[in-house]
């Protein structure tokens, strides 16, 4: 009977080897092979995003110090690191299921038997000492269920590793953006204060002309309105600068000293330029895409585990030791004992196993769709940034030329007004356009910097070692 059962198990094992394990197949990326945006032509060889370290990409020393502070203190990054440690420990637990757990036990019992039940007709007292070493309920993984669960735990661990990298890239990106936004807002505040000084001078001049009967009350009120508008802009920008500092403080995880904060946009170094590869498969090195692939591999492992559940589970419990009615006799000849108890459980009908297998197959389709979605989202992020990078230099140059032109218009309009050749309305219009143009140059420069930072991030965030 035992021989027949052994042959049956062996036959089932051989026949199942080819069908239990589903081979992982990497989905074809659902994106074009190349970017659908005009490629940037670089005049000189530049480092690639996945090769340059963030310490080389970020050139401003103050910003580097803030990033280092954030990498040490940021709570989101700490949570990501703790998740990695947790999944590593869980993987260790699951991996240990492949091997038998060996334990030792010692016991002592003292039993008194009543005279009515004793063979001698007298009450007897029995002592028993025992010492055993053995294996308890070790599943022999003939059909790969335990090893598949181990593989799934390993893929989950790798997923959290990549999630930590993604969190680090996001933090560096967010800190850098917040730093340059603060610099830009401080420069806008500086422009607003300069504009207020200019408006105050114009108002004083018009008031003198009004008192002398050379300007109308309408001109005086218009100058007053511009003066108040400049004050409102200063109040609004002062509030925004405070919010920018708060955002940077939150990301860094501690208060940043003023000496590390930027004065304005022209006071700090810009990030390095990076090469833009024409092939879109560079996206497959992004941590979030690698993490999505590990999730897909985990689902494959779960499918294999669910399939293995249809087959018998064989467990083994065995102990070897010694027993005696005296403690001193535990190691005497003839005191040895052993226990060998293999057990097999064969599922005949269990709807839960079928349902679990169906769930695993649906999870596979969900994981494939999620993997493809992550790739498509990454592709869009890159092409959106490339659309900005392809025209930003032209935008900055056009903004500067426009600013120079408006500066001349303002000078001429002011001169014509002072000579009585034109109304103050022309000066007002020219001054407003000049103010907005100065703001636009700052915003275009900020957009150039932010697009560099985002391109670095969406192409994989560089070498994080």
C-alpha positions in Angstrom: 0.0 0.0 0.0 2.8 2.4 1.0 4.7 1.5 -2.2 1.6 2.1 -4.4 1.0 5.5 -2.7 4.7 6.4 -3.3 4.4 5.5 -7.0 1.2 7.6 -7.3 2.8 10.6 -5.7 5.9 10.3 -8.0 3.7 10.0 -11.1 1.7 13.1 -10.1 5.0 15.0 -9.4 6.5 14.1 -12.8 3.2 14.9 -14.7 2.8 18.2 -12.9 6.3 19.6 -13.4 5.5 20.9 -16.8 2.2 22.6 -16.0 2.7 24.1 -12.5 5.1 26.8 -13.4 4.0 29.6 -15.7 7.0 31.3 -17.4 7.1 35.0 -17.0 6.7 37.0 -20.2 7.6 40.6 -20.3 4.8 42.7 -22.0 5.8 44.7 -25.0 5.9 48.5 -24.0 2.7 50.1 -25.4 4.5 53.2 -26.6 6.3 54.4 -29.7 10.0 53.4 -30.1 11.0 57.0 -30.2 9.8 60.3 -28.7 7.1 62.0 -30.7 8.6 65.4 -29.9 11.4 67.2 -31.7 14.7 66.0 -30.3 17.0 68.6 -28.7 20.2 69.1 -30.6 23.1 69.5 -28.1 26.2 71.3 -29.4 28.5 69.4 -27.0 28.4 65.8 -25.6 26.3 65.7 -22.4 25.9 63.1 -19.7 22.9 60.8 -19.8 20.2 61.1 -17.1 20.8 57.5 -15.9 24.5 58.0 -15.6 25.0 61.4 -13.9 24.6 61.5 -10.1 22.3 64.0 -8.6 25.3 65.7 -6.9 26.7 66.4 -10.3 23.4 67.4 -11.9 22.6 69.9 -9.1 25.4 72.5 -9.2 24.2 75.0 -6.5 26.0 74.2 -3.3 23.3 75.6 -1.0 20.7 73.4 -2.7 23.0 70.4 -2.4 23.1 70.9 1.4 19.4 71.2 1.7 18.9 68.0 -0.3 21.3 66.2 1.9 19.3 67.4 5.0 16.1 66.3 3.4 17.4 62.8 2.5 18.3 62.4 6.1 15.2 63.8 7.7 12.2 63.5 5.3 9.5 61.4 6.9 8.2 60.0 3.6 11.6 58.7 2.7 12.0 57.2 6.2 8.7 55.4 5.7 9.9 54.1 2.3 13.1 52.8 3.9 11.2 51.1 6.8 8.9 49.4 4.2 12.0 48.0 2.6 13.2 46.6 5.9 9.8 45.1 6.6 9.5 43.4 3.3 13.0 42.1 3.6 12.1 40.5 6.9 8.9 39.0 5.5 10.9 37.6 2.6 13.2 36.0 5.1 10.2 34.4 6.9 8.8 33.0 3.7 12.2 31.7 2.5 12.6 29.9 5.7 9.5 27.8 4.9 11.6 25.9 2.4 13.8 24.4 5.1 12.8 22.3 8.1 12.6 24.0 11.5 14.6 21.9 13.9 13.7 22.2 17.6 14.6 20.6 20.9 12.3 19.8 23.8 12.7 18.4 27.3 9.8 17.1 29.5 9.2 15.6 32.9 6.0 14.1 34.1 4.9 12.3 37.3 1.7 10.2 37.3 0.0 8.3 40.1 -2.2 5.4 39.1 -5.1 4.3 41.5 -4.9 0.8 43.0 -8.1 -0.2 41.1 -6.4 0.3 37.7 -3.0 -1.0 38.7 -1.9 -4.5 37.5 -0.4 -5.1 40.9 -3.5 -4.0 42.8 -1.5 -1.3 44.5 -1.3 2.4 43.8 1.8 3.3 41.8 3.6 6.4 41.0 5.5 6.7 37.7 8.2 9.3 36.8 9.1 10.0 33.1 12.0 12.1 31.8 12.4 12.7 28.0 14.6 14.7 25.7 13.9 15.1 22.0 15.2 16.8 18.9 13.1 16.9 15.7 11.2 18.5 12.9 7.6 19.6 13.2 5.2 19.8 10.2 7.8 20.5 7.5 6.1 20.7 4.1 8.1 18.9 1.5 7.8 21.2 -1.5 7.3 18.7 -4.3 4.9 20.9 -6.3 6.5 24.3 -5.8 3.9 25.9 -3.7 6.3 27.1 -1.0 9.0 28.2 -3.4 6.4 30.1 -5.4 5.3 32.0 -2.3 9.0 32.6 -1.6 9.4 34.1 -5.1 6.4 36.3 -4.6 7.8 37.6 -1.3 11.1 38.3 -3.0 9.4 40.3 -5.8 7.5 42.3 -3.2 10.8 43.1 -1.5 12.3 44.3 -4.8 9.1 46.4 -5.4 9.7 48.2 -2.2 13.4 48.7 -3.0 12.3 50.5 -6.3 9.6 52.4 -4.4 12.3 53.7 -2.1 14.3 54.9 -5.1 11.2 56.5 -6.6 10.6 58.3 -3.3 14.2 59.6 -3.3 13.9 60.8 -6.9 10.7 62.5 -6.0 12.2 64.2 -3.0 15.2 65.5 -4.8 12.9 66.8 -7.6 10.5 68.4 -5.1 13.3 70.0 -3.1 15.0 71.4 -6.2 11.7 72.8 -7.6 10.8 74.4 -4.3 14.2 75.9 -4.0 14.1 77.6 -7.4 10.5 78.6 -7.0 11.4 80.4 -3.8 14.3 82.1 -5.7 11.9 83.2 -8.5 9.3 84.5 -6.1 12.0 86.4 -4.2 13.1 87.9 -7.5 9.5 88.8 -8.4 9.2 90.4 -4.9 12.4 92.4 -5.7 10.9 93.6 -9.0 7.6 94.5 -7.2 9.6 96.6 -4.7 11.6 98.3 -7.5 8.3 99.0 -9.3 6.8 100.5 -6.1 9.8 102.9 -5.8 9.3 103.9 -9.4 5.6 104.4 -8.9 6.2 106.4 -5.8 8.6 108.7 -7.8 6.0 109.0 -10.6 3.2 109.8 -8.1 5.3 112.5 -6.4 6.2 114.0 -9.8 2.5 114.1 -11.0 1.4 115.5 -7.7 3.8 118.4 -8.1 2.6 118.9 -11.7 -1.0 118.7 -10.4 -0.4 121.3 -7.7 1.2 123.5 -10.4 -1.8 123.0 -12.7 0.2 121.0 -15.3 -1.6 117.6 -14.7 -5.2 116.6 -14.3 -6.8 115.0 -11.3 -7.4 111.9 -13.5 -3.6 111.6 -14.0 -3.1 111.9 -10.2 -5.7 109.2 -9.5 -4.3 106.9 -12.1 -0.8 107.3 -10.5 -2.3 106.7 -7.1 -4.0 103.5 -8.3 -0.8 102.1 -9.7 1.0 102.9 -6.5 -1.6 101.0 -4.5 -1.5 98.1 -7.0 2.2 97.8 -6.5 1.7 97.7 -2.7 -0.8 94.9 -3.1 1.6 92.9 -5.3 4.3 93.2 -2.6 1.9 91.9 0.1 0.8 89.0 -2.1 4.4 88.1 -3.1 5.6 88.4 0.6 2.9 85.9 1.5 3.9 83.6 -1.3 7.6 83.7 -0.3 6.6 82.7 3.2 4.7 79.8 1.8 7.6 78.7 -0.3 9.9 78.7 2.7 7.3 76.6 4.6 7.1 74.1 1.7 10.9 73.8 1.7 11.0 73.3 5.4 8.4 70.5 5.3 10.3 68.7 2.5 13.6 69.1 4.4 12.2 67.8 7.6 13.6 70.7 9.6 13.9 74.5 9.6 16.4 75.7 6.9 18.7 78.5 8.1 18.5 81.7 6.1 22.0 81.5 4.8 21.1 78.4 2.8 18.1 80.0 1.2 18.4 81.7 -2.2 18.2 85.5 -2.5 16.8 85.5 -6.0 17.0 83.6 -9.3 20.1 85.4 -10.6 22.0 84.6 -7.4 22.1 80.8 -7.8 23.6 78.2 -10.2 21.4 76.4 -12.6 21.3 72.5 -13.0 23.4 70.8 -15.6 22.1 70.1 -19.1 21.6 66.4 -19.8 21.5 64.4 -23.1 18.2 63.3 -24.5 18.2 59.9 -26.0 16.0 59.3 -29.1 14.9 55.8 -28.0 12.0 55.6 -25.5 13.1 52.3 -24.1 15.3 54.2 -21.7 12.1 54.6 -19.6 12.3 50.9 -18.7 15.1 51.8 -16.3 12.8 54.1 -14.2 12.3 52.8 -10.7 8.5 53.1 -10.9 8.4 51.0 -14.1 10.8 48.4 -12.6 8.6 48.3 -9.5 5.5 47.7 -11.7 7.4 44.8 -13.4 8.3 43.3 -10.1 4.6 43.4 -9.1 3.8 41.6 -12.3 6.4 38.9 -11.5 4.9 38.6 -8.1 1.6 37.8 -9.6 3.1 35.1 -11.8 4.6 33.5 -8.6 1.2 33.7 -6.9 -0.4 31.9 -9.9 2.1 29.1 -9.6 1.4 28.9 -5.9 -2.4 28.8 -6.6 -1.8 26.0 -9.2 0.3 24.0 -6.7 -2.6 24.1 -4.2 -4.5 21.6 -6.5 -1.9 19.0 -5.8 -1.2 17.0 -2.6 0.7 18.6 0.3 3.2 16.4 2.0 4.4 17.2 5.5 6.8 15.5 7.7 7.0 15.4 11.5 9.9 13.5 13.1 11.7 13.4 16.4 14.6 11.5 17.9 15.5 11.4 21.5 15.7 9.6 24.8 13.3 8.7 27.6 13.7 7.2 31.1 12.0 6.9 34.4 15.0 8.5 36.0 16.9 11.6 35.0 20.2 9.8 35.3 19.1 7.2 32.9 18.3 9.4 29.9 21.5 8.4 28.2 21.7 4.7 29.2 21.5 2.0 26.6 18.0 1.2 25.5 16.6 4.6 26.3 16.5 5.9 22.7 13.1 6.7 21.1 12.0 8.1 17.8 8.9 9.2 15.9 8.5 9.3 12.1 5.2 10.6 10.8 4.8 11.7 7.2 1.4 13.0 6.2 -0.3 13.7 2.9 -3.4 15.7 2.3 -5.0 15.6 -1.1 -7.7 18.1 -2.1 -10.7 16.4 -3.5 -13.2 19.3 -3.7 -12.5 22.7 -2.3 -14.1 25.7 -4.0 -11.7 28.0 -2.2 -8.7 26.6 -4.2 -10.5 27.2 -7.5 -11.6 30.7 -6.5 -8.0 31.5 -5.4 -6.7 30.4 -8.7 -9.2 32.5 -10.6 -8.3 35.5 -8.5 -4.6 35.0 -9.3 -5.3 34.9 -13.0 -7.4 38.2 -12.8 -4.6 39.7 -10.7 -2.2 38.9 -13.6 -4.3 40.9 -16.1 -4.6 43.8 -13.6 -0.8 43.8 -13.1 -0.2 43.8 -16.9 -2.6 46.7 -17.4 -1.0 48.6 -14.5 2.5 48.0 -15.9 1.4 49.3 -19.3 -0.3 52.3 -17.7 2.9 53.2 -15.7 4.9 53.1 -19.0 2.4 55.2 -20.9 2.3 57.8 -18.0 6.1 57.9 -18.0 6.1 58.4 -21.7 3.7 61.3 -21.5 5.7 62.9 -18.7 8.8 62.8 -20.8 7.2 64.1 -24.0 5.5 66.9 -22.0 8.9 68.1 -20.7 10.5 67.7 -24.1 7.8 69.9 -25.6 8.9 72.6 -23.2 12.6 72.0 -23.6 12.3 72.2 -27.4 11.1 75.8 -27.3 12.1 77.3 -24.0 15.4 78.9 -25.1 13.5 80.7 -27.9 10.9 81.8 -25.4 13.6 83.2 -23.0 15.3 85.1 -25.8 12.0 86.5 -27.1 11.0 87.6 -23.6 14.3 89.4 -23.2 14.0 91.2 -26.5 10.4 92.1 -25.6 11.6 93.5 -22.3 14.2 95.6 -24.0 11.7 97.0 -26.4 9.2 97.8 -23.7 12.0 99.6 -21.7 12.5 101.9 -24.6 8.7 102.4 -25.0 8.4 103.3 -21.4 11.3 105.9 -21.6 9.8 107.5 -24.7 6.3 107.6 -23.2 7.5 109.1 -20.0 9.5 111.7 -21.9 6.6 112.6 -24.1 4.3 113.0 -21.1 6.8 115.3 -19.2 7.0 117.5 -22.3 3.2 117.6 -22.6 3.1 115.7 -25.9 1.1 112.8 -24.7 -1.3 111.8 -21.9 -0.3 109.9 -18.8 -2.4 107.0 -20.0 0.4 106.1 -22.4 2.9 106.1 -19.6 0.6 104.0 -17.5 0.1 101.4 -20.2 3.9 101.3 -21.0 4.8 101.0 -17.3 2.3 98.1 -16.7 3.5 96.3 -19.8 7.1 96.7 -18.6 6.3 95.3 -15.2 4.6 92.3 -16.7 7.4 91.7 -19.1 10.0 91.7 -16.3 7.9 89.1 -14.5 7.6 87.0 -17.7 11.4 86.9 -18.1 11.7 85.6 -14.5 8.9 83.0 -15.1 10.5 81.8 -18.4 13.8 81.4 -16.7 12.2 79.5 -13.9 10.3 77.3 -16.4 13.7 76.5 -18.1 15.2 75.4 -14.8 12.1 73.4 -13.7 11.9 71.6 -17.0 15.6 70.6 -16.6 14.8 69.2 -13.1 11.7 67.3 -14.3 13.5 65.9 -17.3 16.2 64.6 -15.0 13.5 63.0 -12.8 11.2 61.5 -15.5 14.2 59.9 -17.3 15.0 58.0 -14.2 16.5 60.4 -11.7 20.1 59.6 -12.4 22.6 57.4 -10.5 21.4 57.4 -6.9 24.5 55.6 -5.5 
